[in-house]
Amino acid sequence: MPALEAVGSQQAVCTSLLGPLASAAPAALGSLSSTSRRPGPGQAARQLVSGAACSSAAKLHLPADQLPVEAPLEAVAADLLDPLDEALGQPEEGLAESGDSSSPLPPLPGPGSEFLYSDRLGSLPLGESLQRSTDFHGQQWQFETGKMARLADGSCTLRAGNTTVLATAVCSTNFVGRREPLNLVFSVDYRERAFAVGRIPTGYNKREGAAKEHEILAGRSVDRALRPLFPKGFAYDTQVTTSVLGADGSLDLDVAAINAASAALLCSDIPWAGPVAAVRVTVDAAGGLHINLPLDQQQQQQQQQQQQQQHQRKQGGGGEGPRLRLLVAATQERVVMLEAEGAEVPEKEFARALRYGAAEARKLLQPQLELAAKAGRAKRSVQLAGADPAAFSKVAELATERIEGILRNSDLDKTSRARALQQAKADVLQHLRENGSFRYDAARTPGSGCVSPQDMEHAFTALVLRALRRLALEEGLRPDGRGLIDCRQLHCEIDTVPVVHGSALFTRGETQSLCTATVGGRGDEQRTESLLEGEGSKRLAVHYAFPAFSINEVSVNSQRRETGHSRLAEKALLPVLPPESDFPFPLRLNADTLASNGSSSLAAVCGGSLALWDAGVPLTSLVAGVSVGLMAEQCWDGLAKEPEQQQQQQQEGEQQGEQQQQQQQQQQQGEELQSGQQAAPLFGRYELLTDLMGLEDQLGDMDFKIAGSSAGITACQLDVKVAGGVPEGVLVEALERARLARSSILQHMEAAVQGGRPSSAPLFGVVSVPPHMLGRLIGPSGSNIKDICEHTGARVDIAQDESGAVRIYAPSAQQFERARQRVLQSVGGDIQEGEKYTVKVTRLTDFGAFVDFPTGARTLLHISEVAPTKIRSIDDVVSVGDSVEVLCLGRDARGNIRISRKALLAEQ
């Protein structure tokens, strides 16, 4: 087929030369290989150019007087295309092998064709937009589309008060069906710019660089709120970008970003089952519920909570209740994302805040729906990746029994199970090759029953997913032999690594985390910077690491994941740290994942709690974490779907949903949830799984990470994979399941620390000195306190309230004692009344001589206490540098040391 190859090369050359001009008329390019007479590249490209202008104008719905002039466009292209035929060495005619040589190219699409948008956004005059507004908790929220970022598939500008966030959504048109099954290539880029608060970035480079930690975390929150609503098998690269254009602190920026991104996707032609709305619920110390508190009020509540904790510590308990900050994202019926940090919040309080937040968030769905309806943009038709139905049936016939046998074998560990499944897949593939049923993707005919590599990957994954669900739902079995509510075997130990301040090794099943804690001094805090809060610091910095060897691989790119898991551990452990006024030392916690088979982030929480205890940090309680998973009856069928099949399946699903809803209304008529809301639609059969392992996390429907102490929840994070989200009732049930598992884990952790701490363990204590002696303890420019730290290896911190409290943290009891003695010696704490001391004269004054004790303490030898008789001048008796023997007379009302040479001479 030399002629066809020549045509293909001509098409490639035309495309590379024309770039965007050629892409404006894809029908013309496609005709090069389908018409009986194939023109030369120069003629073909000219036809592309001649239609590009009218096609582009038609897409924008421009009036006739605004159409671009075609002659200059063709003239520019002619300079490029005239020598094209000579360069290829082929004439413009005679390329066809057979057929009518006079057959022309098909015409380019004109106005009204299928390539044109049917929505209203393209016809909006410049500067105008579509808007929908609503009043939400005393603040005006305005969703706007059509004015900014018009070339993106979807865009929305959200303005709440004086906070403005722009969100855009773009989806590729290239179908990539050979990707890993269930692998959605979806990314979110959240960025803050200093101009949003009227500030220029600090430092030499005035341009914002890589995303900061809090930007990565906000982007992950947006991602997890939107991801569950994409259809399974969606194989098109998609990206959402959220940019903060203005901020005044009246609204959390991650909340605004989620709502804006949802509206952008909803107003686009990207198939997405939204909308989603998000709010942040704050529970104050008195138990009051608040929605989207401004930043200054959040900071005020945080200060009140710290004061309450100090009051509770002094009074031995009591107080008005816990405090919680909960970010919840919900659809009309279900919850798709949760993030929370709290001060040991009971499950009942958490459930109340969850229900309240979901109900309030749903009030923001209607303006998004109205805006999308006004935009009128229809969703594009897409193909969903999966296996051919005939190929799926053949693979299922060969592999189902073997897959279930592997999942039933509880003697297999993670590596052995993965290898067994891989071998089963290879054996099925070999059997298909031997029977002649294997075809490569390009050669396989749909419906023929032949299996391609793509069919095998999708079908095999769907079969494993089905078998995993069937065993859990029908038999209550899990791959490692546990029951649905059982945790894996635990092993906890502390003081694992010598020299370091604190260390712990936490092992749960095949997941293992080595945690080390380090206590620093002033200046060692982790510096932070954010758009609204500016520069600051945090007292606890957790650095979670997930090396490739932990999953027996060569390389893993997990920077964003490591950042997210580090923040989860920080939120879980911060509530049990002592108040900063009692323990002012910054902390760093390294959590290195040595092996991972699920829930490595919560292993870091458990091991980190033990490491901090081993480091001598006076924690109020230990913290443990466990993940709760979900296996729902509804799951991905693994089949490829054409647009027509999707529409039919969607209609059938809507009919089934209406029938289920009617049945539920009949069965539960008059019944209400504890929150007073009407019951949600039926979710179908499901089972909750306690303490997820890796395979269950990968193929399951939910990963609900919950951490806390015996008193309540300190942090949680919800990742949803089931289409449409999870009902609130299922999440409330998972909270109770996690509480029972957490209690069991805490018992193992407490047993690990019951043996007491060795003498070499770090020690923390407080020494009281007279407030007026603090300057002497500090020394000129802090020289004395620095000398104590350098020579003893301890961290010494002086209270800022001038109470005289000196806090000492030392890596061992011996170092602590040396530092304590140096502190007391510096202020004369070791000077005893009635004892004789030899002091050295350092300075003479008219009223006496200043002397230093051998231990470093300094005091005044008054002129009246120098000699038994009255003397005219102090230098008649002593000089600078003299050693004088004196008697300690005690201390005066201010705590100064009183000494006398006269009293000692009288005794002699």
C-alpha positions in Angstrom: 0.0 0.0 0.0 2.6 2.6 -1.0 0.0 5.2 -2.0 -1.7 5.0 1.4 1.7 5.4 3.2 2.4 8.5 1.0 -0.9 10.0 1.9 -0.3 9.4 5.6 3.1 11.1 5.4 1.6 14.0 3.6 -1.1 14.4 6.2 1.6 14.4 9.0 3.6 17.1 7.2 0.5 19.2 6.7 -0.4 18.9 10.3 3.1 19.8 11.6 3.2 22.9 9.4 -0.3 24.2 10.0 -0.5 23.4 13.7 -3.7 24.9 15.0 -5.0 25.7 11.5 -5.1 22.0 10.6 -6.8 21.1 13.9 -9.6 23.6 13.1 -10.9 21.2 10.4 -10.4 17.6 11.4 -12.9 16.4 8.9 -10.7 17.5 6.0 -7.7 15.7 7.5 -9.7 12.5 7.9 -10.8 12.7 4.3 -7.3 12.3 3.0 -7.5 8.6 3.8 -11.1 8.0 2.9 -11.8 9.6 -0.5 -11.1 7.9 -3.8 -9.0 10.9 -5.1 -6.4 12.1 -2.7 -5.1 15.6 -3.5 -1.5 16.6 -2.9 -0.5 18.2 0.3 -0.5 21.7 -1.1 -4.1 21.4 -2.3 -5.2 19.6 0.9 -3.7 22.2 3.1 -5.2 25.1 1.1 -8.6 23.5 1.6 -7.9 23.3 5.3 -6.9 27.0 5.4 -9.8 28.2 3.3 -12.3 26.7 5.8 -10.4 27.5 9.0 -11.6 31.1 9.1 -15.3 30.4 8.5 -15.2 27.4 10.9 -13.6 29.4 13.7 -16.0 32.3 13.1 -18.9 29.9 13.2 -17.8 28.4 16.5 -17.8 31.9 18.1 -21.2 32.8 16.5 -19.7 36.0 15.1 -21.9 38.3 12.9 -21.0 38.6 9.2 -19.4 42.0 9.6 -16.9 40.5 12.1 -15.8 37.5 10.1 -12.1 37.4 9.5 -10.7 38.1 6.0 -9.6 34.8 4.4 -7.3 36.2 1.7 -4.5 37.2 4.0 -4.8 33.9 5.8 -4.4 32.0 2.5 -1.6 34.2 1.4 0.4 33.5 4.5 -0.2 29.8 4.2 0.7 29.8 0.5 4.3 30.8 1.2 4.6 27.7 3.4 2.6 25.3 1.1 3.8 26.2 -2.4 7.1 24.2 -2.1 5.4 21.4 -0.2 4.7 19.2 -3.3 8.2 19.5 -4.6 9.7 18.6 -1.1 7.6 15.4 -1.0 8.4 14.7 -4.7 4.8 13.6 -5.5 2.2 15.3 -7.8 -1.1 16.5 -6.6 -3.0 14.0 -8.8 -2.8 10.3 -9.5 -2.3 9.1 -6.0 -5.5 7.0 -5.8 -5.2 3.4 -6.6 -8.7 3.2 -8.2 -12.0 5.0 -8.4 -13.2 8.3 -9.8 -10.2 10.7 -9.9 -12.4 13.8 -10.1 -14.1 13.1 -6.7 -13.6 16.3 -4.6 -12.8 16.6 -0.9 -15.9 16.8 1.3 -16.8 20.4 2.3 -15.7 21.8 5.7 -18.3 22.1 8.4 -20.2 25.3 8.3 -22.5 27.1 10.8 -24.9 24.9 12.6 -22.8 21.7 12.2 -22.1 19.2 15.0 -18.8 20.9 15.6 -20.5 24.0 17.0 -21.5 24.6 20.5 -25.2 24.8 21.3 -24.8 26.7 24.6 -25.2 30.3 25.3 -21.6 31.0 26.5 -20.1 31.2 23.0 -22.6 33.9 22.0 -22.1 36.2 25.0 -20.7 39.6 24.1 -17.3 40.3 25.5 -17.4 41.5 29.1 -20.8 40.0 29.9 -21.4 36.9 31.9 -24.1 34.6 33.4 -24.6 34.8 37.1 -26.5 33.2 39.9 -26.4 34.5 43.5 -27.6 33.4 46.9 -27.4 34.6 50.5 -25.6 32.1 52.6 -25.2 32.6 56.4 -25.3 36.4 56.0 -22.9 36.5 53.1 -23.7 37.0 49.4 -22.3 34.2 47.2 -22.2 34.9 43.5 -21.4 32.2 40.9 -20.4 33.7 37.5 -19.3 32.1 34.2 -18.7 33.4 30.7 -16.6 36.5 31.5 -13.2 35.0 32.4 -11.3 32.0 30.9 -13.7 31.5 28.0 -11.5 29.1 26.1 -11.5 26.6 28.9 -14.0 23.8 28.8 -15.6 25.2 31.9 -14.9 28.2 34.2 -16.5 29.8 37.2 -15.7 32.8 39.3 -17.0 32.6 42.8 -17.3 35.8 44.8 -18.2 35.5 48.5 -18.0 38.8 50.3 -14.6 40.1 49.1 -13.1 36.7 48.5 -12.8 35.8 44.8 -11.7 32.5 43.4 -11.5 31.5 39.7 -11.8 27.8 38.8 -11.3 26.3 35.4 -11.8 22.8 34.0 -10.2 21.3 31.0 -10.6 17.8 29.6 -8.6 16.2 26.8 -10.4 14.8 23.8 -7.8 11.9 23.4 -9.2 8.6 24.6 -6.6 6.5 26.3 -8.2 3.1 26.9 -5.1 1.2 27.8 -4.5 2.8 31.1 -4.6 0.9 34.3 -8.2 0.0 35.2 -9.9 2.5 37.6 -7.0 4.9 37.1 -8.6 8.3 36.6 -6.0 10.9 35.4 -7.4 13.9 37.2 -5.3 16.7 38.8 -6.1 19.8 40.7 -3.8 22.8 40.9 -4.7 25.2 43.7 -2.6 28.4 43.8 -2.5 31.6 45.9 -0.9 34.8 44.7 0.4 37.5 47.0 -1.5 40.2 44.9 -4.8 38.7 46.3 -4.1 40.5 49.6 -2.2 43.5 48.2 1.2 42.2 49.0 4.4 41.6 47.0 6.2 38.3 47.8 9.2 38.6 50.2 12.6 37.5 49.2 14.9 38.1 46.2 12.6 36.5 43.6 9.3 38.3 43.5 7.5 35.7 41.4 5.7 32.9 43.2 7.5 29.6 42.8 6.4 26.0 43.5 3.3 25.3 45.5 3.6 25.6 49.2 2.5 22.9 51.6 -0.9 24.5 52.4 -1.6 24.9 48.7 -0.8 21.2 48.1 -3.2 20.3 50.9 -6.0 22.5 49.6 -5.5 21.0 46.1 -5.9 17.5 47.6 -9.1 18.6 49.3 -10.6 19.8 46.0 -9.4 16.7 44.2 -11.0 14.3 46.8 -14.3 16.2 46.7 -14.6 16.1 42.9 -13.0 12.7 41.9 -15.9 10.4 43.1 -18.3 11.9 40.6 -16.5 11.1 37.4 -17.8 8.0 35.6 -15.9 4.7 36.0 -13.7 4.0 33.0 -13.3 7.8 32.2 -10.0 7.7 30.2 -9.5 11.4 29.4 -6.9 13.6 31.1 -8.7 16.2 33.1 -7.4 19.1 35.1 -9.0 21.7 37.4 -7.2 24.9 38.3 -8.2 27.1 41.1 -6.7 30.6 41.6 -7.3 32.9 44.5 -7.8 36.4 43.0 -8.8 38.2 46.2 -9.1 37.3 49.8 -10.2 39.3 52.9 -10.3 36.4 55.5 -14.1 36.2 55.6 -14.1 32.7 54.0 -11.7 29.8 54.1 -10.1 29.6 50.7 -10.3 25.8 50.3 -14.0 26.0 50.9 -14.4 28.6 48.1 -12.1 26.6 45.8 -14.3 23.4 46.1 -17.5 25.3 45.3 -16.0 27.2 42.4 -14.5 24.0 40.9 -17.8 22.2 41.2 -19.6 25.0 39.3 -16.8 25.1 36.7 -17.2 21.4 35.9 -21.0 21.7 36.0 -21.0 24.5 33.4 -18.6 22.6 31.2 -19.3 19.8 28.6 -17.2 17.4 30.7 -19.3 14.4 31.9 -19.4 14.8 35.6 -22.2 13.8 38.1 -22.1 17.0 40.2 -22.7 19.4 41.7 -20.8 19.4 45.0 -20.9 22.0 47.8 -18.6 22.4 50.7 -18.6 24.2 54.1 -16.5 24.3 57.2 -18.3 23.6 60.4 -16.8 24.9 63.6 -17.9 23.6 67.0 -17.0 26.1 69.8 -16.2 25.3 73.4 -19.8 25.5 74.4 -20.9 23.1 71.7 -22.3 25.7 69.3 -22.2 25.0 65.6 -21.0 27.7 63.2 -20.7 27.7 59.4 -17.7 29.2 57.6 -16.4 31.4 60.4 -14.1 34.2 59.4 -10.4 33.8 60.1 -10.3 36.2 63.0 -13.1 34.5 64.8 -11.5 31.1 64.2 -8.3 32.4 65.8 -10.2 33.9 68.7 -11.9 30.5 69.3 -8.5 28.8 69.2 -7.1 31.1 71.9 -10.2 30.5 74.0 -9.7 26.7 73.6 -6.1 26.9 74.7 -7.1 28.9 77.8 -9.8 26.4 78.5 -7.3 23.6 78.3 -5.0 25.4 80.8 -8.0 25.9 83.1 -8.9 22.3 82.9 -5.4 21.3 83.8 -5.4 23.5 86.9 -8.9 22.5 88.0 -8.3 18.8 87.3 -11.0 18.5 84.7 -14.3 20.1 83.8 -14.8 22.6 81.0 -17.6 23.3 78.6 -16.8 20.8 75.9 -14.6 20.0 72.9 -13.9 22.0 69.8 -14.0 20.7 66.2 -13.2 22.1 62.7 -14.8 19.9 60.0 -14.6 20.4 56.2 -17.5 18.5 54.6 -18.4 18.3 50.9 -21.7 16.8 49.9 -24.0 16.2 46.9 -27.8 16.3 47.2 -27.9 12.9 48.8 -24.4 11.8 49.9 -21.1 12.9 51.4 -18.0 12.8 49.1 -15.3 14.2 51.3 -14.5 14.9 55.0 -11.5 16.5 56.8 -11.5 17.2 60.5 -9.3 18.2 63.4 -10.7 18.3 66.9 -9.8 18.3 70.6 -10.8 14.7 71.4 -14.4 15.1 70.2 -16.9 12.3 71.1 -18.5 10.4 68.2 -21.9 11.7 69.0 -20.7 15.4 68.7 -18.9 14.5 65.5 -22.0 13.0 64.0 -24.0 16.0 64.9 -21.6 18.4 63.2 -21.4 16.1 60.2 -25.1 16.0 59.6 -25.4 19.8 60.2 -22.6 20.6 57.8 -23.9 18.3 55.0 -27.4 19.9 55.3 -26.0 23.4 55.2 -23.7 22.6 52.3 -26.6 21.4 50.2 -28.0 24.9 50.2 -25.2 25.9 47.8 -26.2 23.3 45.2 -29.2 25.1 43.8 -27.4 28.2 42.5 -24.8 26.0 40.8 -27.6 24.0 39.0 -29.3 27.2 38.0 -26.1 28.6 36.6 -25.5 25.4 34.6 -29.0 25.4 33.3 -28.7 29.0 32.2 -25.4 28.2 30.4 -27.1 25.4 28.6 -24.0 23.5 27.7 -24.7 19.8 26.9 -22.3 17.1 28.1 -20.0 15.7 25.4 -20.4 12.0 24.4 -17.4 10.0 25.6 -16.4 6.4 25.4 -15.7 4.6 28.8 -12.8 2.3 29.0 -13.3 -1.3 29.7 -13.4 -4.8 28.3 -15.4 -5.9 25.3 -18.5 -7.8 26.6 -17.7 -11.0 24.6 -14.0 -10.9 25.7 -15.1 -10.2 29.3 -17.3 -13.4 29.3 -14.4 -15.5 28.1 -12.0 -14.2 30.7 -14.5 -14.6 33.4 -15.1 -18.2 32.4 -11.4 -19.0 32.7 -10.4 -16.8 35.7 -13.3 -16.4 38.2 -12.8 -19.7 40.1 -9.0 -19.3 40.3 -9.3 -15.6 41.5 -11.7 -16.6 44.2 -9.4 -19.4 45.3 -6.5 -17.0 45.7 -8.6 -14.5 47.7 -9.8 -17.3 50.0 -6.2 -18.4 50.8 -5.4 -16.6 54.1 -1.9 -18.1 54.2 -0.7 -15.7 51.4 0.9 -12.5 52.3 0.7 -9.3 50.2 3.6 -10.2 47.9 2.6 -13.9 47.5 -1.1 -12.9 46.8 0.0 -10.3 44.2 2.2 -12.9 42.5 -0.5 -15.5 42.5 -3.0 -13.1 40.9 -0.4 -12.1 38.3 0.4 -15.7 37.5 -3.3 -16.5 37.2 -3.6 -13.6 34.7 -0.6 -14.9 32.7 -2.0 -18.4 32.6 -5.3 -17.2 31.3 -3.5 -15.2 28.7 -1.4 -18.2 27.7 -4.5 -20.3 27.3 -6.1 -17.7 25.1 -2.9 -17.6 22.9 -2.9 -21.4 22.5 -6.6 -21.4 21.5 -6.2 -18.6 19.0 -8.4 -16.3 21.0 -5.8 -13.6 21.7 -5.6 -10.5 19.5 -3.7 -7.3 19.9 -5.8 -4.2 20.5 -5.6 -2.9 17.0 -6.5 -6.3 15.5 -9.4 -7.4 17.8 -12.9 -7.0 16.4 -15.5 -6.0 19.0 -18.0 -8.8 19.7 -15.7 -11.5 18.2 -14.9 -13.1 21.6 -11.2 -12.6 21.1 -9.3 -11.0 24.0 -6.8 -8.1 23.7 -4.3 -7.0 26.4 -6.6 -4.1 27.2 -9.6 -6.5 27.6 -7.5 -8.7 29.9 -6.4 -5.9 32.2 -9.9 -4.4 32.6 -11.7 -7.8 32.9 -9.3 -9.3 35.3 -9.4 -6.3 37.6 -13.2 -6.3 37.5 -13.3 -10.0 38.4 -11.0 -9.5 41.4 -13.2 -6.6 42.5 -16.4 -8.7 42.2 -14.9 -11.7 44.0 -13.6 -9.4 46.9 -17.1 -8.0 47.3 -18.9 -11.2 47.1 -16.8 -12.8 49.8 -17.3 -9.8 52.1 -21.0 -9.4 51.5 -22.1 -13.0 51.4 -19.6 -14.8 53.5 -18.0 -12.1 55.7 -14.5 -13.2 54.5 -11.4 -11.1 53.9 -8.3 -12.1 52.0 -6.1 -12.4 55.1 -8.7 -14.5 57.0 -10.0 -11.8 59.3 -13.6 -11.0 60.1 -15.1 -7.8 59.1 -14.6 -6.1 62.5 -11.1 -7.6 63.2 -7.9 -5.6 63.3 -4.6 -7.1 62.2 -2.0 -8.4 64.6 -0.2 -5.6 66.4 3.4 -5.1 67.8 4.5 -1.9 69.5 7.9 -1.1 71.0 9.6 2.1 72.2 13.3 3.1 72.6 14.0 1.3 69.3 16.9 3.5 68.2 19.6 4.7 70.6 20.9 8.3 70.9 17.7 9.9 69.4 15.4 11.7 71.8 12.5 9.3 71.3 11.7 6.4 68.9 9.1 3.8 68.4 8.4 0.9 66.0 4.7 0.3 65.2 3.7 -2.8 63.2 0.2 -3.7 62.2 0.0 -6.7 60.0 2.5 -6.2 57.1 2.4 -2.4 57.6 5.3 -1.0 59.6 6.4 2.5 60.6 9.5 3.6 62.4 8.9 7.0 64.1 11.6 9.2 65.8 10.9 12.3 67.8 13.3 15.2 68.3 12.9 18.1 70.7 14.3 21.5 69.6 15.0 24.8 71.1 13.9 28.3 70.2 14.5 29.0 66.6 14.0 25.4 65.5 10.3 25.8 64.7 9.0 25.0 61.2 8.3 28.3 59.5 5.1 28.6 57.5 3.6 31.2 55.2 0.1 31.5 53.9 -1.9 34.2 52.1 -4.2 35.2 54.9 -2.2 34.4 58.0 1.2 35.6 56.7 4.4 34.2 58.2 4.1 32.0 61.2 5.4 28.7 62.7 4.1 25.4 64.0 5.3 23.6 67.1 4.9 20.1 65.7 6.3 19.2 62.2 5.6 15.6 61.0 7.6 14.3 58.1 5.9 11.2 56.7 8.0 9.2 54.2 6.9 6.5 51.8 10.0 5.0 50.2 9.7 2.7 47.3 11.1 -0.3 49.1 8.1 -0.3 51.5 6.0 -1.7 48.6 8.8 -3.7 47.0 9.2 -1.3 44.1 12.0 0.6 42.5 10.7 4.2 42.5 7.5 5.9 43.7 6.5 9.5 43.2 4.5 10.3 46.3 5.4 13.9 47.3 1.8 15.1 47.4 0.7 12.0 49.2 3.5 12.3 51.8 2.5 16.0 52.4 -1.1 15.0 53.0 -0.3 12.1 55.3 2.1 14.3 57.3 -0.6 16.9 57.8 -3.1 14.2 59.0 -0.6 13.0 61.6 0.0 16.6 62.8 -3.7 17.2 63.2 -4.1 13.9 65.1 -1.3 14.5 67.6 -1.5 18.3 68.2 -4.6 18.1 70.6 -2.7 15.8 73.1 0.4 18.0 73.3 0.8 20.0 76.5 0.0 23.7 76.2 2.8 25.7 74.7 3.1 27.8 77.9 4.0 24.6 79.8 6.1 22.9 77.1 7.5 25.6 74.7 9.9 23.4 72.8 9.3 22.7 69.1 9.0 19.1 68.0 9.9 17.2 64.9 8.5 13.8 64.2 9.9 11.6 61.4 7.6 8.7 60.3 9.4 6.4 57.9 7.2 3.7 56.4 9.3 0.5 56.3 6.6 -1.7 54.9 3.1 -0.9 53.6 0.0 -3.0 53.1 -2.6 -0.4 53.9 -3.1 2.4 56.5 0.5 3.5 56.7 -0.6 7.0 57.5 -2.4 5.8 60.6 0.6 3.6 61.5 2.5 6.9 61.6 0.0 8.4 64.0 0.2 5.4 66.4 4.0 5.2 66.2 4.4 9.0 66.4 2.4 9.0 69.6 4.6 6.4 71.1 7.8 8.2 70.0 6.7 11.4 71.5 6.0 9.6 74.8 9.4 8.0 74.6 11.0 11.4 74.1 9.6 12.6 77.4 6.9 14.9 76.0 4.1 15.1 78.6 1.2 14.0 76.4 -2.2 14.2 77.9 -3.0 10.8 76.3 -1.9 8.4 73.6 -3.4 8.6 70.1 -4.2 5.7 67.8 -5.7 5.6 64.3 -7.6 3.1 62.2 -9.2 3.1 58.8 -12.7 1.8 58.0 -13.5 0.7 54.5 -16.6 0.0 52.6 -17.7 -2.8 50.2 -20.9 -1.9 48.4 -23.0 -4.2 46.2 -22.9 -1.7 43.4 -19.5 -1.7 41.6 -17.8 -1.3 38.3 -18.7 -4.0 35.8 -15.5 -3.7 33.9 -17.2 -3.3 30.5 -16.4 -0.7 27.8 -19.4 1.5 27.0 -20.2 3.5 23.9 -22.1 6.8 24.3 -25.4 5.1 23.3 -24.9 2.4 25.9 -24.2 5.0 28.5 -27.5 6.8 27.8 -29.5 3.6 28.0 -27.8 2.6 31.2 -28.3 6.0 32.7 -32.0 5.9 31.9 -32.3 2.4 33.4 -30.5 3.6 36.5 -32.8 6.6 36.9 -35.8 4.3 36.7 -34.4 1.9 39.3 -33.5 4.8 41.5 -37.0 6.2 41.4 -38.4 2.7 42.2 -36.0 2.3 45.1 -36.9 5.8 46.4 -40.6 5.0 46.3 -40.1 1.7 48.1 -38.1 3.5 50.8 -40.7 6.2 51.3 -43.3 3.5 51.8 -41.1 1.5 54.2 -39.7 4.5 56.2 -42.7 6.8 56.0 -42.7 9.1 59.0 -39.2 8.0 60.2 -36.5 10.6 60.5 -32.8 10.5 61.2 -31.5 11.8 64.5 -30.8 15.1 62.8 -34.4 15.5 61.7 -33.6 15.1 58.0 -35.5 12.8 55.8 -33.8 9.4 55.1 -31.5 9.3 52.1 -32.2 7.0 49.1 -31.3 3.3 49.5 -27.6 2.6 49.2 -28.0 -1.1 48.6 -26.2 -3.9 50.4 -22.8 -3.0 52.0 -20.4 -4.1 54.6 -17.9 -2.0 56.6 -14.3 -3.3 56.9 -12.2 -2.5 59.9 -8.5 -1.9 59.5 -8.1 -1.9 55.7 -5.3 -3.8 54.0 -3.8 -2.7 50.7 -6.0 -4.7 48.3 -9.2 -3.7 50.1 -8.1 0.0 49.9 -7.3 -0.3 46.3 -10.5 -2.0 45.1 -12.8 -0.8 47.9 -15.3 2.0 47.9 -14.1 4.1 50.9 -11.1 4.8 53.1 -12.3 6.6 56.2 -9.2 7.4 58.3 -10.1 8.2 61.9 -7.6 9.0 64.7 -8.2 9.8 68.3 -7.6 9.0 72.0 -9.8 7.1 74.4 -11.8 10.4 74.9 -12.6 11.1 71.3 -11.6 12.0 67.8 -8.7 14.2 67.0 -8.5 14.0 63.2 -10.2 12.2 60.3 -10.0 12.1 56.5 -12.5 10.5 54.1 -11.6 9.3 50.7 -14.6 8.1 48.6 -14.3 5.9 45.6 -17.9 4.7 45.1 -19.8 6.6 42.5 -21.8 9.5 44.0 -20.4 9.4 47.5 -21.5 7.7 50.8 -24.7 8.3 52.8 -24.3 10.0 56.2 -25.7 7.1 58.0 -23.0 4.8 56.8 -20.3 7.3 58.0 -21.9 7.5 61.4 -21.8 3.7 61.6 -18.2 3.8 60.6 -17.4 6.2 63.5 -18.6 3.7 66.0 -16.8 0.9 64.3 -13.6 2.9 64.5 -14.1 3.7 68.1 -14.2 0.0 69.1 -11.1 -0.7 67.0 -9.2 2.3 68.4 -9.9 1.2 71.9 -8.3 -2.2 71.2 -5.2 -0.6 69.6 -4.8 1.8 72.5 -4.7 -1.1 74.9 -1.7 -2.6 73.0 0.0 0.8 73.0 -0.5 1.4 76.7 0.9 -2.0 77.4 4.1 -1.1 75.5 4.7 2.0 77.8 3.7 0.4 81.1 7.2 -0.8 81.9 8.3 2.7 82.6 11.1 4.7 81.1 14.8 3.9 81.6 17.2 6.3 83.3 18.7 7.2 79.9 15.3 8.4 78.7 14.8 12.1 78.1 13.5 14.1 81.0 11.4 17.3 81.2 11.1 19.5 84.3 10.6 23.0 85.7 12.9 24.9 88.1 11.7 28.1 89.8 14.1 31.0 90.3 13.5 34.5 91.7 12.1 36.6 88.8 14.6 39.4 89.4 17.4 36.9 88.9 16.4 36.0 85.4 18.7 38.6 83.9 21.6 37.0 85.7 20.6 33.6 84.5 20.3 34.8 80.9 23.6 36.7 80.9 24.8 39.3 78.4 23.1 38.7 75.1 22.0 35.3 76.4 25.6 34.1 76.8 25.0 32.3 80.1 21.9 30.4 79.0 23.7 29.4 75.7 26.7 28.2 77.7 24.4 26.0 79.9 22.8 24.4 76.8 26.1 23.8 75.0 27.8 22.2 78.0 24.9 20.0 79.2 23.1 19.2 75.9 19.8 20.3 77.4 17.2 22.7 76.1 16.5 25.6 78.6 13.6 27.9 78.1 12.6 30.8 80.4 8.9 31.7 80.8 7.9 34.9 79.2 5.4 35.8 82.0 8.3 36.7 84.4 7.0 34.0 86.8 10.5 32.7 87.3 9.7 29.3 85.8 12.7 27.8 83.9 11.8 24.8 81.8 14.5 22.2 81.1 14.4 19.4 78.6 17.3 17.0 78.5 18.0 13.8 76.5 18.8 11.9 79.8 18.3 12.3 83.5 22.0 12.9 84.0 22.0 15.8 81.6 18.9 17.2 83.1 20.5 17.2 86.6 23.6 19.0 85.3 21.5 21.6 83.6 19.4 22.1 86.7 22.5 22.6 88.9 23.9 25.1 86.4 20.6 27.1 86.5 20.6 27.1 90.3 24.2 28.1 90.5 23.7 31.0 88.1 21.1 32.5 90.4 22.7 31.3 93.7 20.2 28.6 94.4 22.9 26.4 95.9 24.1 29.0 98.4 23.1 27.9 101.9 22.6 30.2 104.9 25.3 29.9 107.6 27.9 28.4 105.2 31.3 30.0 104.5 32.3 30.8 101.0 35.4 32.2 99.2 34.3 34.8 96.7 36.2 36.9 94.2 35.8 40.7 94.0 34.8 41.8 90.5 33.8 45.4 90.9 34.1 48.2 93.6 31.5 50.9 94.2 30.9 53.6 96.8 28.5 51.4 98.8 30.4 48.1 98.6 32.0 45.4 96.4 30.4 43.0 93.9 31.7 39.5 94.3 31.3 36.2 92.4 30.8 32.8 94.0 32.7 29.8 92.6 29.5 28.5 91.2 28.8 31.7 89.2 26.3 33.5 91.5 27.0 37.2 92.0 26.0 39.4 94.9 26.9 42.5 96.8 29.2 42.7 99.8 27.9 45.9 101.4 30.5 48.3 102.8 29.0 48.0 106.3 29.7 44.2 106.2 33.4 44.4 105.3 35.0 45.1 108.6 34.1 45.2 112.3 34.8 48.9 112.4 33.6 51.7 110.1 35.8 52.2 107.1 36.2 55.4 105.0 36.4 53.7 101.5 35.9 50.1 100.3 39.2 50.1 98.5 41.0 50.6 101.8 40.2 47.0 102.6 39.7 45.1 99.3 40.7 45.4 95.7 39.4 44.0 92.4 40.6 40.5 92.0 41.0 39.7 95.7 39.6 36.5 97.1 37.6 37.1 100.3 36.1 34.7 102.7 32.5 35.5 103.7 29.6 34.1 105.6 26.1 33.6 104.1 23.5 35.4 106.1 20.5 34.2 104.0 18.5 36.2 101.6 16.6 39.5 101.7 13.0 40.1 100.8 13.8 40.3 97.1 15.8 37.0 97.1 19.3 38.5 96.9 22.0 36.7 98.7 23.3 38.5 101.9 26.9 37.9 102.9 29.2 39.4 105.5 32.9 39.5 106.1 32.4 41.3 109.4 30.4 38.4 110.9 33.0 35.9 109.9 35.8 38.0 111.5 33.6 38.4 114.7 33.4 34.6 115.0 37.1 34.3 114.7 
